[in-house]
Amino acid sequence: MYENTFPNKRFKHTSAFLNKHISTHSKILDLGVENPFTQIMKQQGFSVENTKGEDLDLETITIENSNAEVVTAFEIFEHLLSPFTVLQSIKADKLVASVPLKLWFSSAYRSKTDMRDRHYHEFEDWQFDWLLEKAGWKIIDRQKWTNPTKKIGIRPILRLFTPRYYIVYAERV
C-alpha cells in the first residue's frame, strides 16, 4: 500500500504509530480539512471527523464541542500562530500529533502563493514536548523518522540521517 516516497513513507509511519496506540473503536477528531490521510484512517476502520477549514487560531468551537475520544493533528501545529490555545481547547483525553522538525540546514517552509500554507513554527523535539506539557498533556510515546530525497547535493545527504518528522502519543494530565 505504501512506498518509500513522499508522502507515502510519512503515511506508513503515521499509520503504524496511530494503530499502535488508538483502537479503531475510538471516535477521532482530525484537526484540518479532510485529506488523503483521512481516507487512509477511514479505510483502516477509524471513525473520523475533520474540522471544516476554519482558522483554528481564532475559532476553536468545533474542537470544544467535539465528543471525540481522540484528537489527531498531523502536520497542523506548525501552521498555527498559537498551537497552545488549540491544545488547551481539546476535550478528548488522547492526542496523536506530528510535526515537521526544524532542520538547521533548511529554512522553514513558506508557500509563495498560499498565505495559509506556511510554517509559522518548525519545532525541535524538546520544544514540542514542552508545548504539550505546558498545555496539560503527558507524552506516553514518541518517534522520529527521516525524509530522504532522491536528489544530489549536501542537503539530500543530510536528509538521509537527519530526522524530519516527529510524532507523539499523549494523554491529558
C-alpha positions as CSV (number, residue, x, y, z in Angstrom):
1,M,0.0,0.0,0.0
2,Y,2.9,2.4,0.8
3,E,6.1,3.1,-1.0
4,N,9.2,4.8,0.4
5,T,8.3,8.1,-1.3
6,F,6.8,11.3,0.0
7,P,4.1,11.4,1.4
8,N,3.8,7.6,1.4
9,K,6.7,7.0,3.8
10,R,5.2,9.6,6.2
11,F,1.7,7.9,5.9
12,K,3.2,4.5,6.6
13,H,5.0,5.7,9.8
14,T,2.0,7.7,10.9
15,S,-0.4,4.9,10.3
16,A,1.7,2.4,12.3
17,F,2.1,4.8,15.2
18,L,-1.7,5.6,15.3
19,N,-2.6,1.9,15.2
20,K,-0.1,1.1,18.0
21,H,-1.9,3.5,20.4
22,I,-5.5,4.0,19.2
23,S,-8.3,1.5,18.8
24,T,-10.4,1.6,15.7
25,H,-13.4,1.8,18.0
26,S,-12.4,5.3,19.1
27,K,-14.0,8.3,17.6
28,I,-11.4,10.7,16.2
29,L,-11.5,14.4,15.6
30,D,-8.7,15.1,13.0
31,L,-7.6,18.8,13.0
32,G,-7.6,20.1,9.5
33,V,-9.8,19.5,6.5
34,E,-10.3,16.1,5.0
35,N,-7.2,14.9,3.3
36,P,-5.6,11.8,1.8
37,F,-4.6,10.5,5.3
38,T,-8.2,10.9,6.5
39,Q,-9.1,8.4,3.8
40,I,-6.4,6.0,5.0
41,M,-7.7,6.2,8.6
42,K,-11.3,5.5,7.4
43,Q,-10.1,2.6,5.3
44,Q,-8.5,1.2,8.4
45,G,-11.8,1.3,10.2
46,F,-11.4,4.5,12.2
47,S,-14.4,6.8,12.7
48,V,-13.0,10.2,11.7
49,E,-14.5,13.7,11.7
50,N,-12.4,16.7,10.4
51,T,-12.5,20.3,11.3
52,K,-14.0,22.4,8.5
53,G,-11.1,24.6,7.4
54,E,-11.8,27.4,10.0
55,D,-8.8,29.4,11.3
56,L,-8.0,27.4,14.4
57,D,-6.0,30.3,15.8
58,L,-9.3,32.3,16.0
59,E,-12.0,29.6,16.1
60,T,-11.8,26.6,18.4
61,I,-15.6,26.0,18.8
62,T,-15.5,22.8,16.7
63,I,-12.8,21.4,18.9
64,E,-14.5,22.5,22.1
65,N,-17.9,21.0,21.0
66,S,-16.4,17.7,19.8
67,N,-17.2,14.5,21.7
68,A,-14.3,12.6,20.1
69,E,-12.2,10.4,22.4
70,V,-9.1,11.1,20.4
71,V,-7.8,14.2,18.6
72,T,-5.2,13.8,15.8
73,A,-3.2,16.6,14.3
74,F,-0.8,15.6,11.5
75,E,1.4,18.5,10.4
76,I,-1.1,21.1,11.7
77,F,0.5,22.8,14.6
78,E,3.4,24.3,12.6
79,H,0.8,26.4,10.7
80,L,-0.7,27.9,13.8
81,L,0.4,31.1,15.5
82,S,-0.9,29.8,18.8
83,P,-0.9,26.0,19.0
84,F,-1.1,26.3,22.8
85,T,-4.6,27.7,22.6
86,V,-5.7,24.8,20.4
87,L,-4.1,22.2,22.6
88,Q,-5.8,23.6,25.7
89,S,-9.2,23.6,23.9
90,I,-9.1,19.9,23.3
91,K,-11.6,18.0,25.4
92,A,-10.5,14.5,24.4
93,D,-8.2,12.5,26.7
94,K,-5.9,11.3,23.9
95,L,-3.8,13.1,21.3
96,V,-1.7,11.8,18.4
97,A,0.2,14.7,16.8
98,S,3.1,15.0,14.3
99,V,5.1,18.0,13.3
100,P,8.0,18.6,10.9
101,L,11.2,19.2,12.8
102,K,13.3,22.3,12.4
103,L,16.3,21.5,10.2
104,W,19.4,23.6,10.8
105,F,20.3,23.3,7.1
106,S,16.9,24.2,5.6
107,S,14.7,27.3,6.3
108,A,11.1,27.0,7.3
109,Y,8.6,26.1,4.6
110,R,6.8,29.0,3.0
111,S,4.5,28.8,0.0
112,K,4.8,31.9,-2.2
113,T,1.2,31.5,-3.5
114,D,-0.9,30.4,-0.5
115,M,-0.7,32.5,2.7
116,R,-2.2,29.6,4.7
117,D,0.4,27.1,3.5
118,R,3.3,28.3,5.6
119,H,5.1,27.1,8.7
120,Y,5.0,29.6,11.4
121,H,6.7,27.1,13.7
122,E,9.1,24.3,12.9
123,F,9.8,22.7,16.3
124,E,12.8,21.0,17.8
125,D,11.5,17.9,19.6
126,W,12.1,19.4,23.1
127,Q,10.1,22.5,22.1
128,F,7.1,20.5,21.0
129,D,7.3,18.3,24.2
130,W,7.4,21.5,26.3
131,L,4.4,22.9,24.5
132,L,2.4,19.8,25.1
133,E,3.4,19.5,28.7
134,K,2.6,23.2,29.4
135,A,-0.9,22.7,27.7
136,G,-1.7,19.8,30.1
137,W,-0.6,16.7,28.1
138,K,1.7,13.9,29.2
139,I,3.7,12.3,26.4
140,I,3.4,8.5,26.5
141,D,5.3,7.6,23.3
142,R,7.3,9.4,20.6
143,Q,9.0,8.6,17.4
144,K,11.1,10.4,14.7
145,W,11.9,9.5,11.1
146,T,13.8,10.8,8.2
147,N,12.6,12.0,4.8
148,P,15.3,11.4,2.3
149,T,15.1,12.7,-1.3
150,K,16.5,11.3,-4.5
151,K,18.3,14.5,-5.3
152,I,22.1,15.1,-5.4
153,G,23.7,17.5,-3.0
154,I,24.7,18.2,0.6
155,R,21.1,18.7,1.9
156,P,19.9,15.5,0.3
157,I,22.8,13.6,2.0
158,L,21.9,15.3,5.4
159,R,18.2,14.3,4.9
160,L,19.3,10.6,4.8
161,F,20.1,10.6,8.5
162,T,18.5,13.8,10.0
163,P,15.0,13.2,11.4
164,R,12.4,15.4,9.7
165,Y,9.2,14.2,11.3
166,Y,8.3,13.8,15.0
167,I,5.1,12.1,16.2
168,V,3.8,11.8,19.8
169,Y,1.0,10.0,21.6
170,A,-0.1,12.0,24.6
171,E,-2.8,11.8,27.3
172,R,-4.5,14.6,29.2
173,V,-3.0,15.1,32.6
